[in-house]
């Protein structure tokens, strides 16, 4: 699965994002809205991960 697939089906993946990163608010998830860089930023901010680690977390989510 790739990011384009997720972006094209964001409403379906929205719930999966909330489940995976459970301390994300609805507003956070709405803000991400189809944007991988925003997801990476949210992971960095909420979970204290560095950019590289957050990118790996986002990529793992795609699998």
Secondary structure, DSSP 8 states (H G I E B T S, - for coil): --HHHHHHTHHHHHHHHHHHTTT--HHHHHHHTT-HHHHHHHHHHHH---HHHHHHHHHHHH-
